[in-house]
Amino acid sequence: MDGVSTIARTAMRAPAPLAVMALIFWLSAQPDLDSGLGVWDMILRKLAHAAVFGSLALLWWWALSPSTRRPAAVAAAVSVAYAIVDEYHQTYVEGRSGSAVDVVIDASGVIVAALFVKRYAGWRRTRAGRATNVHTSPSRTRSSNAETS
């Protein structure tokens, strides 16, 4: 991707989280998604809420990374805002209702994703630091080896 501007790189990545948002909107527009599994249906649906909104946050982080100084924070804000919009949207769908509890569940998925990103970014910095220290250590350069010989 050399020679591609950061804005262009973000624009090329943006369709992925936008597609997830479209899928969420479509699923929220369905009047009844009950699988008939009783309590398991509710548990699985709530886990799916957290997983989908966590995935949305990860995709926004990935899409915004080239052009934003704090992509994790922006991704989390966009994802939680969309969770609120999604629940509001459900209040207009027959057989559905918006729920503040669902927003909290969605936000928990976003928080888990943000913690993952923070851990991943820390790991990358540590790894990059180790690589830098190994290659730039004065004892490893030719000139310092020549001076000690």
C-alpha positions, 0 to 999 in steps of 0.5 A, spaced: 500 500 500 505 504 499 504 511 496 496 510 498 494 516 503 492 515 509 485 517 508 485 513 502 487 507 506 481 508 511 476 509 505 478 502 502 477 499 509 471 503 511 466 498 507 468 492 512 465 496 518 459 499 514 457 492 512 457 489 519 452 496 521 448 494 515 447 487 517 446 489 524 440 494 521 437 488 517 437 483 523 434 489 528 428 490 522 426 483 523 420 482 527 421 476 531 428 472 531 426 467 536 429 460 535 425 456 540 430 455 545 427 458 551 433 461 556 438 458 551 435 463 546 436 469 550 443 467 553 445 466 546 442 472 543 445 476 548 452 473 547 451 475 540 450 482 541 456 483 545 460 479 540 457 483 534 458 490 537 465 488 539 467 485 532 464 492 529 469 496 534 475 492 532 473 493 524 472 500 526 479 500 529 482 497 523 479 502 518 481 508 522 488 506 524 491 509 518 488 516 519 486 517 526 491 518 532 486 515 537 483 509 533 480 505 539 477 511 542 473 513 536 472 506 534 469 505 541 465 511 541 462 509 534 460 502 536 456 504 542 453 510 539 451 505 533 448 500 539 444 506 542 441 508 535 440 500 533 436 499 540 432 506 538 431 503 531 428 497 534 422 501 538 419 502 531 419 494 529 413 490 530 414 485 535 421 488 537 423 493 543 429 497 544 432 496 551 437 499 555 440 493 557 442 491 550 446 497 550 450 495 556 451 488 553 453 491 546 458 496 550 461 490 554 463 487 547 466 494 545 469 494 552 472 487 551 474 489 544 478 495 546 481 491 552 484 487 546 486 492 542 490 496 548 493 489 549 495 488 542 498 495 541 502 494 547 504 487 545 506 490 538 510 496 542 514 491 546 516 487 540 518 493 536 522 496 542 525 489 543 527 489 535 530 496 536 534 494 542 537 488 539 539 492 532 541 498 535 545 496 541 552 499 541 555 492 542 552 490 536 555 495 531 561 494 527 564 500 529 564 498 536 566 491 535 572 494 531 574 499 537 574 493 542 579 489 538 
